[in-house]
Amino acid sequence: MQSRLDKSPVATWWWTIDRWFLAAFLSLMGLGIVLSFAASPAVAERIGLSSFHFATRQIIFTIPALIAMLAVSFLEARQIRRMSLVMLCIMLVLMVVVLYIGVEVKGARRWVSLAGLSIQPSEFLKPAFVIICAWLFAEHKRQPDIPGNLFAMLLLALVISLLVAQPDLGQTMLVLGTWGVMFFMAGLPWFWIVALGAAGVGGVFAAYTVFPHVAARIDKFLTGEGDTFQVDMGREALINGGWFGVGPGEGTVKRVIPDSHADFVFSVAGEEFGLIMCFFIMSIFAFIVLRGLSIALKEHDDFTRYAVGGLVTVFGLQSAINMCVNLQLMPAKGMTLPFISYGGSSQIAIAVSMGMVLALTRRHPEKRKQMGFAFSQRTIAAE
């Protein structure tokens, strides 16, 4: 245990980090490994791989993800902005590259192979996008003559255009929703609230009209007709599991659903460990989001407030979409459950994102005291 008198970087980090956040993230990582052992062997055997192929790879992915999360959590806000700017530029380039030489899966190009590694640029784009937009919103509020809001809108348009071109409408909705929450936190006028709402409705209608696979998924969800095998089986698994589950390894859904270790791992958890496990998982996600928003609301620094709020929003929305699909509460969408679903790019990208949350929510008593004093002085001057 580190002494409070120890001023080394590690000791300082330990005494300033939000250990509730850290415990929640580590819990989700641990659950991801446990559920991978429960859900993936049947999938691996069905495609001719060794039983623990995916479970082993999940552990392998978790190690660099944990290192990345802890490393990023040591950074200061200025370093996070710089890192995010570099990451944003690189991922925007890769988002263009993936349209031409990306790996095509089910009619979409979302992956690019670099040095033998498959990377999904959109996963790493999300945290960088949130940080840069938070910085632009904060700069506009600090100096209204700086067109930060306009630049944030242009960046949003660029990112959405690249996502739609893949096409990846799920990530498009995620990015647009998160950006809207951040813009709301930045104090957008009612005109923009109405305009963004109308744009969202128009975007859904356009997607339904232009993309046949989107129309098919929405029609299946509304009518129940067509190929709804995976979502039906996912819901049945949760029903069959009851409160306490059928027992580890005794589930059946993982033997018939192709994505039981990825998009439908929540259903496997419900069948084998029961609704109690599902509520436990949901409570961890809810705790992270609510704690993040609570900290953001109390934060005096605009950039930190918008950044933390945006990062936990995208984290919460992604988890909510995955669980709602498993519960058949919304049309099927291939989106991972953060830290729990199988996937290297998603695991590491989410770890970087949550490392940013840990870094931005570290306690800096002297700095916060100075900021609080400055805030009080501005309030008095305004009065």
N, C-alpha and C positions, 0 to 999 in steps of 0.2 A: 504493500500500500504506500502511495506517495504521501510525503509530508507536505503540509501547507507552507512550510518554510522553504521547501525546495522550489527553486525558480527555473529549473530546466524546462525545455519546451514540452516534454512529455508530461511532467508534473503540472505545468500550467494548463495544458490541454485537459488533463483529467479533472482538475478542479473547476474548469470553466465550461466543460461540455454539458449539454442537457442529457443526463443519464437516463431519463425516461424515454426520450427519443431513441437513444442508443440501444436500450433494452428491447424496445419494440421492434427495431430493425433486425436485431440479432435473433429475436424470436421468430420473425417471419422467415429469415434465412434458414433457421433450424427446421421449421415446419416444412419448408420447401424440400429439404433433403429427405425428411421422414416420409412425406407424401410422394416423393419421387420413387422411393423404394416400394411404396404401396401401389402406385399407379402405372409405373413404366415397364415392369418385367413382362407383362402380358403383351404389350405393344411391341417390345423388342423381339420376343419369341415369334410373334406373328409375322414379322418381316425378316426373320432369319438371323437375328443378332443374338449375342449372349444376353442372358436374362437381365443382368445389371448394367447393360451398356449405357442406357440413359441416366440411370441413378449415379453411376460413376462419373459421367460427364457433368451431371448437376453439381457434384462435389467439386470437380475440377473448375467449373465456372464460378462457384461460390468463393473459392480462394482468392482469385484476382479481384472479384467484386468486393470482397471484404477489405482487401488491401487498398483498392481504389477509394472506397468510402472513407476509410480512416485517413488516408493521405489527404484527400480533399478537405476533410474536416479540420485540418491544421491551418488552412489558408485563411487569409484576411479578405475582407470584402473587395478591396481593390484587386487582389490577385484573382479572385473568383471572376470578376468582370473581365479581366484580361484573358484568362483561360477560356471563358465562355465566348469571347469575341473570336479567338483563334479557332475554337471548336466549331462555332457557327459557320465561319468561312469555309472550313474544310468540309463540313457536312453538306453545305449548299452545293459545293462543287461535286461531291459524291452523289448528291440527289440528282444532278444533271447527268452524271456519268451512268448512273443505274438505269436511266431511261434508254440508253443505247447498248450497254454491254452487261446489264444486270441479269441475274438469274430469273427466268420466268417461271412462276409457280401459279397454276390455276388462272392463267391469263393476266397476272399482275407482275410487274417488275419492281421488287422492293429490296432485293439483296444484291450485293456486289462482293465478288471474291477477291481478296487481297492477300497475297503471300500464303495462299492455302486456307485462309480464314474467311468465313462468310460473315459479312457485316450488314446490318440493316441501318443505314444512315439516319432514317427518320427517328429511331429510338434515341440516338445521341443528339439529334437536332433539338428535341423537345426541351431539355434543361437549359441548353445554351440560348434558345429562343426566349424562354421565360426570363432569364437573367438580363439579356440585352433589352427586352421590352420593359422590364422593371426599371432599368437604368434610364431609358428614354422617357418613360412616364415621370420618373423622379426629377430628371433634369428640366423637363417642361414645367413642373410644378415649382421648382426652385427658381427658374428664370423663364417666365412665360414667353419671352421673345425667342427662345430656342424652340424650334418646331419638333419637339420630341414626340408628341402625339401623332403628328403627320408621318414621321419616319417609322413609328411603330405600326401604323396602318399599312404603309408601303411594304414593310417587312412581312406583315401578316399576309398581304396579298401574294407576295413572292412565295412564301412557304406553302400556302394553300394551293397555289397553281402547280407547284412541283408535286405535292401530295396527290392532287386530283389526276395529274398526268400519269401516275404509276399504274392504276389508280389505287388509292388507299383512303377510302371515305371515312373509315373508322377513326384513323389518326387525324383526318381533317376535322371531324367533329370535336375530337379531343382538344386539338390546338385552338380551334375557334372558341370553344367553351371556356377554356382556361384564359385566353386573351380577353374575352368578355368580362370575366370575373376580375381580372387585374385592372382593366379599364374602369370598371365600376368602382373598385377600391381607390382609383386615382381621381374619382369625382367627376365622371363624365356627365354631361348634361342629359336631360330627359330626351332631347331630340335624338341623341345617339343611341339611347336605350331602345327607343321605338325603331330606329333605322336598323340596328343590329338584329333586333327580333324579327323584323320583316325580312332582312337578308337571310337569316337562318331558315325561316319558313320557305322562302324562295329557293334556297339552296337544296333543301330536302326535296322539294317538288322537282327541281331540275335534275337532281340525281336519280329520282324515280323515273323521270322521263327519258334521260340520256343513257343510263347504265342498266342494261337488262338484268344483270345479276342482283342489283339493288332492288329493282322492281320485284324480282322473283322472291327475294328474301322477305320483303315487306308483305307481299301477297300471301306467302306461306304463313307468316306470323298472324295476319289478320283472319285468314280463312281456315288455316289448319290443313290445307290441301297441298299435295306435292311431297317432295322429299324432306321430311322433317325428322328423319331418323335420329340424328345426333341429339338434337335438343329434346326430343321426346324421351330418349333413353336417359339423358342427363336428369330430367325432371323425375322420371320413374326411379332412378337410383336414389335420389333424395327422399322420395316417399318410402321406398323399401327400407332405407336405413333407419327410419324412425328416430327416436330420441338418442339412442345409444349405439346404433349401428349394428351391422351383422358380424363385425369382428375384423381385425387386420388380416388381409389376404383373402377374405371370403367374399368380396364384392364380385359382381358379374359385369358391371358396365364397362370396366376397363378391358374386358375381353372382346368387346364388340365395337367400341367407339375408337376410331383411329387416333383422335387427339385427346385421349383420356389423360395423358401425362402433361398436356399443355393447356389447351383452352378449357378442358372439362375436368381439371384436377379438383375443382371445388365439388363437383358431383361425386367423385371418388371418395373424397373426404367425408361427405355426407353419408354415403352408403356404408362405408366401412367403420367410421368412427361416430356417426350419428349427427343429428342436428346440434347437439351440444358443441361439437367441434366446429360446425359451421358458424354458430353464434360466437364462439371464441375467436375465430379468424376475423369475422366481421367486426368484432369489438376492437381488435388491434388496429385495423384500418381506420375505424371511426375515431379511436383515440388519437392516432397520428394526425388526422385531418383537423379534428377539433382543437387539439393542443397547438398545432401549427397556426391555425387561424386566430386562436386566443393570443398567442405570442405576437402575431403580426399586428393585431389591433392595439396592443399596448406599446408597440415600438414607435419611437419618435422619428427615427430615420426613415424617410420615404422609400429609399431604395430597398432597404432591408424588409420593410413592411410588404411592398409589392412582390419582392422576390420570394420570400417565405410563403406568402399567401398563394402565389402562382404555382410554386413547386408542390405544395401539399394539395392544391386543387387538382393538378394534372395527375398526381398520384392517386387521389381519392376517386376521381372520375374514371380512371382506367380500371381500378379495382371494382367500382360499382357496375361498370358496363360488363365486365367479365362475369360477375356474380348474377347480374340480371339475366344474362343470356342463359346461364346454367339453370336459373329458376323459370325460364321461359317467360320473362317479363318484358323482353324486347327482342327484335329480330336478331338472328344469329350474326355474330361478328367475330372474326378471328382476332382476339385481343387477350394478351396474357394477364394472369393475375400476378401483380408485382411481387418479386422475390420468391414466389411459390411455383409458378408454372415453369416448365422446362424451356430453356432458351438462353444462349450465351449473350447475344447482343442486348436483349432485354434485361438480363440480370445485371450486367456490368453498367449499362446506361442508367438503370434505376439506382444502382449503388452510387454512381457519381452524383446523381440528382439529390439523393438523400444525404450524401456527404456535404453537399452545398447547404442543405438545411441545417445540419449539425454545425457547420462553420458559422453560418449567419446568426444562429441562435446561441452561440457561446456568450457567456457572461463577461462583460468588460466593465466593471464597476466605475472606474475612473472616467472612461469614455462616455458611459451612459449618464453619469452625474453631470459632466460638462454639457452634454446634449440636452439634458433636462433643464439645466440652468439657462441655456440659450433659448430653449422653447418657452420658458417662463418669461424671459426678457422680451421675446417677440409678442407674447400675449399681452404683457403690460403696455408695450408700445402701441399695440393695436387699440387698446382700450383708451 
